[in-house]
Amino acid sequence: MTSTRVSPTVTKLFQRKGVAGQFAVQATVTYPGEDPRVVEFVGSVYGGPVLMVTDLGETWVTDPGRFGRFGKAWVKRFFA
């Protein structure tokens, strides 16, 4: 049995500064056959937890370090 994984298209990456090293990366994400959705990730320049915020709610990303250093490239790797 073969598993087919569908990756979304990630566009409109935007980064916003926060306070005390915290910042957010917002992306428009589109899965095939679905409307685009805005997803925001909140993290820190110092590493640590990353919070994912969508229209459905908030959730902590499990082991965010597996996607490297948090930032725009991190978001792309998260959805890859």
PDB file with SEQRES, HELIX, SHEET and CRYST1 records, atoms N, CA, C and O in Angstrom:
SEQRES   1 A   80  MET THR SER THR ARG VAL SER PRO THR VAL THR LYS LEU          
SEQRES   2 A   80  PHE GLN ARG LYS GLY VAL ALA GLY GLN PHE ALA VAL GLN          
SEQRES   3 A   80  ALA THR VAL THR TYR PRO GLY GLU ASP PRO ARG VAL VAL          
SEQRES   4 A   80  GLU PHE VAL GLY SER VAL TYR GLY GLY PRO VAL LEU MET          
SEQRES   5 A   80  VAL THR ASP LEU GLY GLU THR TRP VAL THR ASP PRO GLY          
SEQRES   6 A   80  ARG PHE GLY ARG PHE GLY LYS ALA TRP VAL LYS ARG PHE          
SEQRES   7 A   80  PHE ALA                                                      
HELIX    1 AA1 PRO A   64  PHE A   67  5                                   4    
HELIX    2 AA2 LYS A   72  PHE A   79  1                                   8    
SHEET    1 AA1 5 THR A   9  LYS A  17  0                                        
SHEET    2 AA1 5 GLN A  22  THR A  30 -1                                        
SHEET    3 AA1 5 ARG A  37  SER A  44 -1                                        
SHEET    4 AA1 5 LEU A  51  THR A  54 -1                                        
SHEET    5 AA1 5 GLY A  57  TRP A  60 -1                                        
CRYST1    1.000    1.000    1.000  90.00  90.00  90.00 P 1           1          
ATOM      1  N   MET A   1       0.841  -1.167   0.000  1.00  0.00           N  
ATOM      2  CA  MET A   1       0.000   0.000   0.000  1.00  0.00           C  
ATOM      3  C   MET A   1       0.891   1.236   0.000  1.00  0.00           C  
ATOM      4  O   MET A   1       1.813   1.336   0.809  1.00  0.00           O  
ATOM      5  N   THR A   2       0.627   2.159  -0.882  1.00  0.00           N  
ATOM      6  CA  THR A   2       1.430   3.370  -1.003  1.00  0.00           C  
ATOM      7  C   THR A   2       0.672   4.552  -0.415  1.00  0.00           C  
ATOM      8  O   THR A   2      -0.529   4.715  -0.631  1.00  0.00           O  
ATOM      9  N   SER A   3       1.397   5.365   0.326  1.00  0.00           N  
ATOM     10  CA  SER A   3       0.789   6.559   0.926  1.00  0.00           C  
ATOM     11  C   SER A   3       1.086   7.768   0.052  1.00  0.00           C  
ATOM     12  O   SER A   3       2.236   8.007  -0.316  1.00  0.00           O  
ATOM     13  N   THR A   4       0.059   8.522  -0.276  1.00  0.00           N  
ATOM     14  CA  THR A   4       0.236   9.729  -1.064  1.00  0.00           C  
ATOM     15  C   THR A   4       0.003  10.923  -0.156  1.00  0.00           C  
ATOM     16  O   THR A   4      -1.105  11.142   0.333  1.00  0.00           O  
ATOM     17  N   ARG A   5       1.056  11.688   0.062  1.00  0.00           N  
ATOM     18  CA  ARG A   5       0.956  12.852   0.930  1.00  0.00           C  
ATOM     19  C   ARG A   5       0.834  14.094   0.060  1.00  0.00           C  
ATOM     20  O   ARG A   5       1.640  14.304  -0.847  1.00  0.00           O  
ATOM     21  N   VAL A   6      -0.155  14.901   0.330  1.00  0.00           N  
ATOM     22  CA  VAL A   6      -0.381  16.116  -0.442  1.00  0.00           C  
ATOM     23  C   VAL A   6       0.099  17.313   0.374  1.00  0.00           C  
ATOM     24  O   VAL A   6      -0.388  17.564   1.476  1.00  0.00           O  
ATOM     25  N   SER A   7       1.049  18.036  -0.177  1.00  0.00           N  
ATOM     26  CA  SER A   7       1.545  19.242   0.485  1.00  0.00           C  
ATOM     27  C   SER A   7       0.787  20.450  -0.035  1.00  0.00           C  
ATOM     28  O   SER A   7       0.446  20.507  -1.217  1.00  0.00           O  
ATOM     29  N   PRO A   8       0.520  21.410   0.827  1.00  0.00           N  
ATOM     30  CA  PRO A   8      -0.188  22.606   0.388  1.00  0.00           C  
ATOM     31  C   PRO A   8       0.748  23.587  -0.310  1.00  0.00           C  
ATOM     32  O   PRO A   8       1.971  23.451  -0.255  1.00  0.00           O  
ATOM     33  N   THR A   9       0.154  24.563  -0.957  1.00  0.00           N  
ATOM     34  CA  THR A   9       0.911  25.678  -1.519  1.00  0.00           C  
ATOM     35  C   THR A   9       0.962  26.765  -0.449  1.00  0.00           C  
ATOM     36  O   THR A   9      -0.072  27.161   0.089  1.00  0.00           O  
ATOM     37  N   VAL A  10       2.160  27.244  -0.144  1.00  0.00           N  
ATOM     38  CA  VAL A  10       2.338  28.274   0.874  1.00  0.00           C  
ATOM     39  C   VAL A  10       2.727  29.565   0.167  1.00  0.00           C  
ATOM     40  O   VAL A  10       3.726  29.610  -0.551  1.00  0.00           O  
ATOM     41  N   THR A  11       1.930  30.620   0.374  1.00  0.00           N  
ATOM     42  CA  THR A  11       2.193  31.907  -0.257  1.00  0.00           C  
ATOM     43  C   THR A  11       2.045  33.030   0.769  1.00  0.00           C  
ATOM     44  O   THR A  11       1.642  32.805   1.910  1.00  0.00           O  
ATOM     45  N   LYS A  12       2.375  34.221   0.337  1.00  0.00           N  
ATOM     46  CA  LYS A  12       2.196  35.435   1.143  1.00  0.00           C  
ATOM     47  C   LYS A  12       2.764  35.310   2.548  1.00  0.00           C  
ATOM     48  O   LYS A  12       2.060  35.549   3.528  1.00  0.00           O  
ATOM     49  N   LEU A  13       4.034  34.936   2.650  1.00  0.00           N  
ATOM     50  CA  LEU A  13       4.686  34.869   3.959  1.00  0.00           C  
ATOM     51  C   LEU A  13       4.974  36.282   4.453  1.00  0.00           C  
ATOM     52  O   LEU A  13       5.537  37.103   3.730  1.00  0.00           O  
ATOM     53  N   PHE A  14       4.583  36.552   5.687  1.00  0.00           N  
ATOM     54  CA  PHE A  14       4.740  37.865   6.287  1.00  0.00           C  
ATOM     55  C   PHE A  14       5.233  37.689   7.718  1.00  0.00           C  
ATOM     56  O   PHE A  14       4.675  36.895   8.475  1.00  0.00           O  
ATOM     57  N   GLN A  15       6.269  38.422   8.087  1.00  0.00           N  
ATOM     58  CA  GLN A  15       6.824  38.309   9.435  1.00  0.00           C  
ATOM     59  C   GLN A  15       6.612  39.607  10.195  1.00  0.00           C  
ATOM     60  O   GLN A  15       6.841  40.694   9.665  1.00  0.00           O  
ATOM     61  N   ARG A  16       6.169  39.480  11.456  1.00  0.00           N  
ATOM     62  CA  ARG A  16       5.919  40.625  12.339  1.00  0.00           C  
ATOM     63  C   ARG A  16       6.738  40.496  13.612  1.00  0.00           C  
ATOM     64  O   ARG A  16       6.814  39.420  14.204  1.00  0.00           O  
ATOM     65  N   LYS A  17       7.351  41.597  14.029  1.00  0.00           N  
ATOM     66  CA  LYS A  17       8.100  41.598  15.283  1.00  0.00           C  
ATOM     67  C   LYS A  17       7.164  41.737  16.463  1.00  0.00           C  
ATOM     68  O   LYS A  17       6.116  42.377  16.380  1.00  0.00           O  
ATOM     69  N   GLY A  18       7.566  41.125  17.564  1.00  0.00           N  
ATOM     70  CA  GLY A  18       6.842  41.258  18.820  1.00  0.00           C  
ATOM     71  C   GLY A  18       7.758  41.903  19.844  1.00  0.00           C  
ATOM     72  O   GLY A  18       8.568  42.763  19.496  1.00  0.00           O  
ATOM     73  N   VAL A  19       7.643  41.503  21.087  1.00  0.00           N  
ATOM     74  CA  VAL A  19       8.498  42.027  22.149  1.00  0.00           C  
ATOM     75  C   VAL A  19       9.344  40.907  22.741  1.00  0.00           C  
ATOM     76  O   VAL A  19       8.969  39.736  22.691  1.00  0.00           O  
ATOM     77  N   ALA A  20      10.484  41.283  23.298  1.00  0.00           N  
ATOM     78  CA  ALA A  20      11.370  40.350  24.003  1.00  0.00           C  
ATOM     79  C   ALA A  20      11.769  39.145  23.143  1.00  0.00           C  
ATOM     80  O   ALA A  20      11.840  38.022  23.642  1.00  0.00           O  
ATOM     81  N   GLY A  21      12.028  39.381  21.853  1.00  0.00           N  
ATOM     82  CA  GLY A  21      12.469  38.304  20.971  1.00  0.00           C  
ATOM     83  C   GLY A  21      11.362  37.506  20.330  1.00  0.00           C  
ATOM     84  O   GLY A  21      11.625  36.647  19.488  1.00  0.00           O  
ATOM     85  N   GLN A  22      10.127  37.774  20.712  1.00  0.00           N  
ATOM     86  CA  GLN A  22       9.010  37.041  20.124  1.00  0.00           C  
ATOM     87  C   GLN A  22       8.641  37.651  18.770  1.00  0.00           C  
ATOM     88  O   GLN A  22       8.730  38.866  18.587  1.00  0.00           O  
ATOM     89  N   PHE A  23       8.231  36.811  17.831  1.00  0.00           N  
ATOM     90  CA  PHE A  23       7.748  37.300  16.541  1.00  0.00           C  
ATOM     91  C   PHE A  23       6.787  36.281  15.943  1.00  0.00           C  
ATOM     92  O   PHE A  23       6.715  35.133  16.382  1.00  0.00           O  
ATOM     93  N   ALA A  24       6.052  36.729  14.929  1.00  0.00           N  
ATOM     94  CA  ALA A  24       5.059  35.870  14.294  1.00  0.00           C  
ATOM     95  C   ALA A  24       5.327  35.797  12.802  1.00  0.00           C  
ATOM     96  O   ALA A  24       5.801  36.759  12.197  1.00  0.00           O  
ATOM     97  N   VAL A  25       5.023  34.657  12.218  1.00  0.00           N  
ATOM     98  CA  VAL A  25       5.082  34.466  10.772  1.00  0.00           C  
ATOM     99  C   VAL A  25       3.690  34.044  10.331  1.00  0.00           C  
ATOM    100  O   VAL A  25       3.128  33.071  10.833  1.00  0.00           O  
ATOM    101  N   GLN A  26       3.149  34.795   9.384  1.00  0.00           N  
ATOM    102  CA  GLN A  26       1.812  34.518   8.870  1.00  0.00           C  
ATOM    103  C   GLN A  26       1.945  34.047   7.420  1.00  0.00           C  
ATOM    104  O   GLN A  26       2.739  34.596   6.657  1.00  0.00           O  
ATOM    105  N   ALA A  27       1.180  33.049   7.049  1.00  0.00           N  
ATOM    106  CA  ALA A  27       1.232  32.505   5.694  1.00  0.00           C  
ATOM    107  C   ALA A  27      -0.172  32.197   5.203  1.00  0.00           C  
ATOM    108  O   ALA A  27      -1.062  31.855   5.982  1.00  0.00           O  
ATOM    109  N   THR A  28      -0.348  32.323   3.906  1.00  0.00           N  
ATOM    110  CA  THR A  28      -1.574  31.855   3.277  1.00  0.00           C  
ATOM    111  C   THR A  28      -1.286  30.453   2.767  1.00  0.00           C  
ATOM    112  O   THR A  28      -0.325  30.240   2.028  1.00  0.00           O  
ATOM    113  N   VAL A  29      -2.114  29.501   3.157  1.00  0.00           N  
ATOM    114  CA  VAL A  29      -1.894  28.088   2.854  1.00  0.00           C  
ATOM    115  C   VAL A  29      -3.101  27.556   2.089  1.00  0.00           C  
ATOM    116  O   VAL A  29      -4.246  27.748   2.498  1.00  0.00           O  
ATOM    117  N   THR A  30      -2.826  26.883   0.968  1.00  0.00           N  
ATOM    118  CA  THR A  30      -3.908  26.327   0.156  1.00  0.00           C  
ATOM    119  C   THR A  30      -3.639  24.853  -0.137  1.00  0.00           C  
ATOM    120  O   THR A  30      -2.635  24.499  -0.756  1.00  0.00           O  
ATOM    121  N   TYR A  31      -4.558  24.006   0.322  1.00  0.00           N  
ATOM    122  CA  TYR A  31      -4.505  22.586  -0.013  1.00  0.00           C  
ATOM    123  C   TYR A  31      -5.325  22.383  -1.284  1.00  0.00           C  
ATOM    124  O   TYR A  31      -6.295  23.107  -1.513  1.00  0.00           O  
ATOM    125  N   PRO A  32      -4.949  21.401  -2.119  1.00  0.00           N  
ATOM    126  CA  PRO A  32      -5.704  21.149  -3.348  1.00  0.00           C  
ATOM    127  C   PRO A  32      -7.195  20.955  -3.068  1.00  0.00           C  
ATOM    128  O   PRO A  32      -7.574  20.179  -2.191  1.00  0.00           O  
ATOM    129  N   GLY A  33      -8.027  21.663  -3.817  1.00  0.00           N  
ATOM    130  CA  GLY A  33      -9.465  21.537  -3.682  1.00  0.00           C  
ATOM    131  C   GLY A  33     -10.068  22.333  -2.532  1.00  0.00           C  
ATOM    132  O   GLY A  33     -11.273  22.248  -2.291  1.00  0.00           O  
ATOM    133  N   GLU A  34      -9.257  23.101  -1.821  1.00  0.00           N  
ATOM    134  CA  GLU A  34      -9.760  23.891  -0.700  1.00  0.00           C  
ATOM    135  C   GLU A  34      -9.487  25.366  -0.927  1.00  0.00           C  
ATOM    136  O   GLU A  34      -8.636  25.733  -1.737  1.00  0.00           O  
ATOM    137  N   ASP A  35     -10.213  26.208  -0.210  1.00  0.00           N  
ATOM    138  CA  ASP A  35      -9.963  27.643  -0.254  1.00  0.00           C  
ATOM    139  C   ASP A  35      -8.710  27.979   0.542  1.00  0.00           C  
ATOM    140  O   ASP A  35      -8.364  27.255   1.475  1.00  0.00           O  
ATOM    141  N   PRO A  36      -8.021  29.070   0.190  1.00  0.00           N  
ATOM    142  CA  PRO A  36      -6.840  29.500   0.960  1.00  0.00           C  
ATOM    143  C   PRO A  36      -7.216  29.833   2.406  1.00  0.00           C  
ATOM    144  O   PRO A  36      -8.308  30.331   2.677  1.00  0.00           O  
ATOM    145  N   ARG A  37      -6.297  29.551   3.325  1.00  0.00           N  
ATOM    146  CA  ARG A  37      -6.487  29.857   4.742  1.00  0.00           C  
ATOM    147  C   ARG A  37      -5.256  30.568   5.269  1.00  0.00           C  
ATOM    148  O   ARG A  37      -4.143  30.310   4.812  1.00  0.00           O  
ATOM    149  N   VAL A  38      -5.443  31.442   6.206  1.00  0.00           N  
ATOM    150  CA  VAL A  38      -4.331  32.135   6.854  1.00  0.00           C  
ATOM    151  C   VAL A  38      -3.954  31.356   8.107  1.00  0.00           C  
ATOM    152  O   VAL A  38      -4.803  31.037   8.941  1.00  0.00           O  
ATOM    153  N   VAL A  39      -2.654  31.054   8.222  1.00  0.00           N  
ATOM    154  CA  VAL A  39      -2.127  30.354   9.389  1.00  0.00           C  
ATOM    155  C   VAL A  39      -1.017  31.223   9.958  1.00  0.00           C  
ATOM    156  O   VAL A  39      -0.169  31.716   9.214  1.00  0.00           O  
ATOM    157  N   GLU A  40      -1.017  31.414  11.265  1.00  0.00           N  
ATOM    158  CA  GLU A  40       0.021  32.215  11.911  1.00  0.00           C  
ATOM    159  C   GLU A  40       0.768  31.353  12.918  1.00  0.00           C  
ATOM    160  O   GLU A  40       0.168  30.551  13.634  1.00  0.00           O  
ATOM    161  N   PHE A  41       2.075  31.529  12.962  1.00  0.00           N  
ATOM    162  CA  PHE A  41       2.919  30.836  13.928  1.00  0.00           C  
ATOM    163  C   PHE A  41       3.601  31.891  14.783  1.00  0.00           C  
ATOM    164  O   PHE A  41       4.097  32.890  14.263  1.00  0.00           O  
ATOM    165  N   VAL A  42       3.627  31.674  16.083  1.00  0.00           N  
ATOM    166  CA  VAL A  42       4.265  32.604  17.006  1.00  0.00           C  
ATOM    167  C   VAL A  42       5.386  31.864  17.719  1.00  0.00           C  
ATOM    168  O   VAL A  42       5.172  30.810  18.317  1.00  0.00           O  
ATOM    169  N   GLY A  43       6.588  32.436  17.647  1.00  0.00           N  
ATOM    170  CA  GLY A  43       7.752  31.822  18.272  1.00  0.00           C  
ATOM    171  C   GLY A  43       8.714  32.889  18.744  1.00  0.00           C  
ATOM    172  O   GLY A  43       8.342  34.054  18.888  1.00  0.00           O  
ATOM    173  N   SER A  44       9.958  32.487  18.986  1.00  0.00           N  
ATOM    174  CA  SER A  44      10.951  33.389  19.541  1.00  0.00           C  
ATOM    175  C   SER A  44      12.302  33.209  18.849  1.00  0.00           C  
ATOM    176  O   SER A  44      12.621  32.135  18.339  1.00  0.00           O  
ATOM    177  N   VAL A  45      13.081  34.281  18.846  1.00  0.00           N  
ATOM    178  CA  VAL A  45      14.441  34.199  18.307  1.00  0.00           C  
ATOM    179  C   VAL A  45      15.312  33.318  19.198  1.00  0.00           C  
ATOM    180  O   VAL A  45      16.382  32.876  18.778  1.00  0.00           O  
ATOM    181  N   TYR A  46      14.860  33.060  20.423  1.00  0.00           N  
ATOM    182  CA  TYR A  46      15.617  32.257  21.367  1.00  0.00           C  
ATOM    183  C   TYR A  46      15.256  30.772  21.312  1.00  0.00           C  
ATOM    184  O   TYR A  46      15.756  29.990  22.121  1.00  0.00           O  
ATOM    185  N   GLY A  47      14.396  30.372  20.373  1.00  0.00           N  
ATOM    186  CA  GLY A  47      13.970  28.980  20.283  1.00  0.00           C  
ATOM    187  C   GLY A  47      12.783  28.740  21.200  1.00  0.00           C  
ATOM    188  O   GLY A  47      12.096  29.681  21.596  1.00  0.00           O  
ATOM    189  N   GLY A  48      12.548  27.503  21.531  1.00  0.00           N  
ATOM    190  CA  GLY A  48      11.446  27.179  22.429  1.00  0.00           C  
ATOM    191  C   GLY A  48      10.163  26.859  21.690  1.00  0.00           C  
ATOM    192  O   GLY A  48      10.181  26.527  20.505  1.00  0.00           O  
ATOM    193  N   PRO A  49       9.049  26.961  22.399  1.00  0.00           N  
ATOM    194  CA  PRO A  49       7.774  26.539  21.813  1.00  0.00           C  
ATOM    195  C   PRO A  49       7.312  27.436  20.670  1.00  0.00           C  
ATOM    196  O   PRO A  49       7.672  28.610  20.593  1.00  0.00           O  
ATOM    197  N   VAL A  50       6.510  26.856  19.788  1.00  0.00           N  
ATOM    198  CA  VAL A  50       5.897  27.591  18.681  1.00  0.00           C  
ATOM    199  C   VAL A  50       4.392  27.319  18.735  1.00  0.00           C  
ATOM    200  O   VAL A  50       3.955  26.171  18.826  1.00  0.00           O  
ATOM    201  N   LEU A  51       3.626  28.379  18.676  1.00  0.00           N  
ATOM    202  CA  LEU A  51       2.180  28.291  18.717  1.00  0.00           C  
ATOM    203  C   LEU A  51       1.620  28.485  17.313  1.00  0.00           C  
ATOM    204  O   LEU A  51       1.968  29.457  16.641  1.00  0.00           O  
ATOM    205  N   MET A  52       0.753  27.572  16.856  1.00  0.00           N  
ATOM    206  CA  MET A  52       0.093  27.702  15.565  1.00  0.00           C  
ATOM    207  C   MET A  52      -1.322  28.214  15.806  1.00  0.00           C  
ATOM    208  O   MET A  52      -2.068  27.659  16.612  1.00  0.00           O  
ATOM    209  N   VAL A  53      -1.682  29.292  15.088  1.00  0.00           N  
ATOM    210  CA  VAL A  53      -2.989  29.918  15.248  1.00  0.00           C  
ATOM    211  C   VAL A  53      -3.720  29.878  13.905  1.00  0.00           C  
ATOM    212  O   VAL A  53      -3.203  30.369  12.901  1.00  0.00           O  
ATOM    213  N   THR A  54      -4.922  29.293  13.887  1.00  0.00           N  
ATOM    214  CA  THR A  54      -5.755  29.238  12.686  1.00  0.00           C  
ATOM    215  C   THR A  54      -7.152  29.731  13.050  1.00  0.00           C  
ATOM    216  O   THR A  54      -7.419  30.080  14.200  1.00  0.00           O  
ATOM    217  N   ASP A  55      -8.028  29.754  12.069  1.00  0.00           N  
ATOM    218  CA  ASP A  55      -9.411  30.143  12.339  1.00  0.00           C  
ATOM    219  C   ASP A  55     -10.133  29.101  13.204  1.00  0.00           C  
ATOM    220  O   ASP A  55     -11.207  29.370  13.742  1.00  0.00           O  
ATOM    221  N   LEU A  56      -9.543  27.927  13.330  1.00  0.00           N  
ATOM    222  CA  LEU A  56     -10.140  26.866  14.147  1.00  0.00           C  
ATOM    223  C   LEU A  56      -9.663  26.892  15.596  1.00  0.00           C  
ATOM    224  O   LEU A  56     -10.245  26.225  16.452  1.00  0.00           O  
ATOM    225  N   GLY A  57      -8.606  27.659  15.878  1.00  0.00           N  
ATOM    226  CA  GLY A  57      -8.081  27.732  17.238  1.00  0.00           C  
ATOM    227  C   GLY A  57      -6.570  27.764  17.270  1.00  0.00           C  
ATOM    228  O   GLY A  57      -5.918  28.072  16.273  1.00  0.00           O  
ATOM    229  N   GLU A  58      -6.023  27.443  18.430  1.00  0.00           N  
ATOM    230  CA  GLU A  58      -4.581  27.467  18.651  1.00  0.00           C  
ATOM    231  C   GLU A  58      -4.100  26.087  19.081  1.00  0.00           C  
ATOM    232  O   GLU A  58      -4.818  25.336  19.742  1.00  0.00           O  
ATOM    233  N   THR A  59      -2.853  25.770  18.686  1.00  0.00           N  
ATOM    234  CA  THR A  59      -2.249  24.512  19.131  1.00  0.00           C  
ATOM    235  C   THR A  59      -0.737  24.686  19.161  1.00  0.00           C  
ATOM    236  O   THR A  59      -0.171  25.409  18.342  1.00  0.00           O  
ATOM    237  N   TRP A  60      -0.092  24.024  20.103  1.00  0.00           N  
ATOM    238  CA  TRP A  60       1.367  24.051  20.190  1.00  0.00           C  
ATOM    239  C   TRP A  60       1.935  23.046  19.198  1.00  0.00           C  
ATOM    240  O   TRP A  60       1.421  21.935  19.071  1.00  0.00           O  
ATOM    241  N   VAL A  61       2.982  23.429  18.503  1.00  0.00           N  
ATOM    242  CA  VAL A  61       3.659  22.537  17.559  1.00  0.00           C  
ATOM    243  C   VAL A  61       4.546  21.587  18.358  1.00  0.00           C  
ATOM    244  O   VAL A  61       5.370  22.021  19.162  1.00  0.00           O  
ATOM    245  N   THR A  62       4.369  20.302  18.131  1.00  0.00           N  
ATOM    246  CA  THR A  62       5.183  19.298  18.804  1.00  0.00           C  
ATOM    247  C   THR A  62       6.588  19.298  18.221  1.00  0.00           C  
ATOM    248  O   THR A  62       6.755  19.197  17.006  1.00  0.00           O  
ATOM    249  N   ASP A  63       7.597  19.412  19.075  1.00  0.00           N  
ATOM    250  CA  ASP A  63       9.008  19.387  18.686  1.00  0.00           C  
ATOM    251  C   ASP A  63       9.309  20.343  17.527  1.00  0.00           C  
ATOM    252  O   ASP A  63       9.712  19.886  16.458  1.00  0.00           O  
ATOM    253  N   PRO A  64       9.124  21.650  17.707  1.00  0.00           N  
ATOM    254  CA  PRO A  64       9.340  22.602  16.615  1.00  0.00           C  
ATOM    255  C   PRO A  64      10.774  22.628  16.097  1.00  0.00           C  
ATOM    256  O   PRO A  64      11.002  23.049  14.963  1.00  0.00           O  
ATOM    257  N   GLY A  65      11.738  22.195  16.891  1.00  0.00           N  
ATOM    258  CA  GLY A  65      13.135  22.183  16.473  1.00  0.00           C  
ATOM    259  C   GLY A  65      13.405  21.269  15.287  1.00  0.00           C  
ATOM    260  O   GLY A  65      14.419  21.428  14.607  1.00  0.00           O  
ATOM    261  N   ARG A  66      12.515  20.312  15.026  1.00  0.00           N  
ATOM    262  CA  ARG A  66      12.727  19.402  13.888  1.00  0.00           C  
ATOM    263  C   ARG A  66      12.620  20.117  12.555  1.00  0.00           C  
ATOM    264  O   ARG A  66      13.038  19.576  11.531  1.00  0.00           O  
ATOM    265  N   PHE A  67      12.060  21.342  12.548  1.00  0.00           N  
ATOM    266  CA  PHE A  67      11.959  22.122  11.321  1.00  0.00           C  
ATOM    267  C   PHE A  67      13.051  23.193  11.234  1.00  0.00           C  
ATOM    268  O   PHE A  67      13.029  24.038  10.340  1.00  0.00           O  
ATOM    269  N   GLY A  68      13.998  23.149  12.161  1.00  0.00           N  
ATOM    270  CA  GLY A  68      15.104  24.101  12.150  1.00  0.00           C  
ATOM    271  C   GLY A  68      14.798  25.354  12.951  1.00  0.00           C  
ATOM    272  O   GLY A  68      13.945  25.361  13.838  1.00  0.00           O  
ATOM    273  N   ARG A  69      15.517  26.407  12.614  1.00  0.00           N  
ATOM    274  CA  ARG A  69      15.357  27.689  13.305  1.00  0.00           C  
ATOM    275  C   ARG A  69      14.049  28.345  12.865  1.00  0.00           C  
ATOM    276  O   ARG A  69      13.728  28.364  11.676  1.00  0.00           O  
ATOM    277  N   PHE A  70      13.295  28.883  13.827  1.00  0.00           N  
ATOM    278  CA  PHE A  70      11.990  29.458  13.541  1.00  0.00           C  
ATOM    279  C   PHE A  70      12.102  30.711  12.677  1.00  0.00           C  
ATOM    280  O   PHE A  70      12.927  31.585  12.940  1.00  0.00           O  
ATOM    281  N   GLY A  71      11.267  30.789  11.649  1.00  0.00           N  
ATOM    282  CA  GLY A  71      11.206  31.924  10.735  1.00  0.00           C  
ATOM    283  C   GLY A  71      10.413  31.528   9.494  1.00  0.00           C  
ATOM    284  O   GLY A  71       9.707  30.519   9.497  1.00  0.00           O  
ATOM    285  N   LYS A  72      10.532  32.325   8.434  1.00  0.00           N  
ATOM    286  CA  LYS A  72       9.782  32.042   7.204  1.00  0.00           C  
ATOM    287  C   LYS A  72      10.141  30.682   6.606  1.00  0.00           C  
ATOM    288  O   LYS A  72       9.262  29.940   6.167  1.00  0.00           O  
ATOM    289  N   ALA A  73      11.434  30.358   6.591  1.00  0.00           N  
ATOM    290  CA  ALA A  73      11.853  29.055   6.041  1.00  0.00           C  
ATOM    291  C   ALA A  73      11.319  27.909   6.910  1.00  0.00           C  
ATOM    292  O   ALA A  73      11.013  26.833   6.394  1.00  0.00           O  
ATOM    293  N   TRP A  74      11.209  28.132   8.206  1.00  0.00           N  
ATOM    294  CA  TRP A  74      10.649  27.134   9.115  1.00  0.00           C  
ATOM    295  C   TRP A  74       9.221  26.794   8.720  1.00  0.00           C  
ATOM    296  O   TRP A  74       8.837  25.625   8.688  1.00  0.00           O  
ATOM    297  N   VAL A  75       8.427  27.836   8.416  1.00  0.00           N  
ATOM    298  CA  VAL A  75       7.027  27.634   8.013  1.00  0.00           C  
ATOM    299  C   VAL A  75       6.961  26.805   6.734  1.00  0.00           C  
ATOM    300  O   VAL A  75       6.131  25.902   6.626  1.00  0.00           O  
ATOM    301  N   LYS A  76       7.824  27.101   5.766  1.00  0.00           N  
ATOM    302  CA  LYS A  76       7.843  26.322   4.528  1.00  0.00           C  
ATOM    303  C   LYS A  76       8.175  24.854   4.803  1.00  0.00           C  
ATOM    304  O   LYS A  76       7.559  23.957   4.227  1.00  0.00           O  
ATOM    305  N   ARG A  77       9.158  24.610   5.694  1.00  0.00           N  
ATOM    306  CA  ARG A  77       9.520  23.225   6.026  1.00  0.00           C  
ATOM    307  C   ARG A  77       8.388  22.532   6.792  1.00  0.00           C  
ATOM    308  O   ARG A  77       8.173  21.333   6.616  1.00  0.00           O  
ATOM    309  N   PHE A  78       7.668  23.267   7.635  1.00  0.00           N  
ATOM    310  CA  PHE A  78       6.549  22.708   8.386  1.00  0.00           C  
ATOM    311  C   PHE A  78       5.495  22.122   7.446  1.00  0.00           C  
ATOM    312  O   PHE A  78       4.954  21.048   7.707  1.00  0.00           O  
ATOM    313  N   PHE A  79       5.207  22.825   6.363  1.00  0.00           N  
ATOM    314  CA  PHE A  79       4.175  22.372   5.444  1.00  0.00           C  
ATOM    315  C   PHE A  79       4.697  21.460   4.333  1.00  0.00           C  
ATOM    316  O   PHE A  79       3.904  20.924   3.558  1.00  0.00           O  
ATOM    317  N   ALA A  80       6.011  21.275   4.244  1.00  0.00           N  
ATOM    318  CA  ALA A  80       6.586  20.436   3.169  1.00  0.00           C  
ATOM    319  C   ALA A  80       6.287  18.965   3.384  1.00  0.00           C  
ATOM    320  O   ALA A  80       6.695  18.128   2.578  1.00  0.00           O  
TER     321      ALA A  80                                                      
END                                                                             
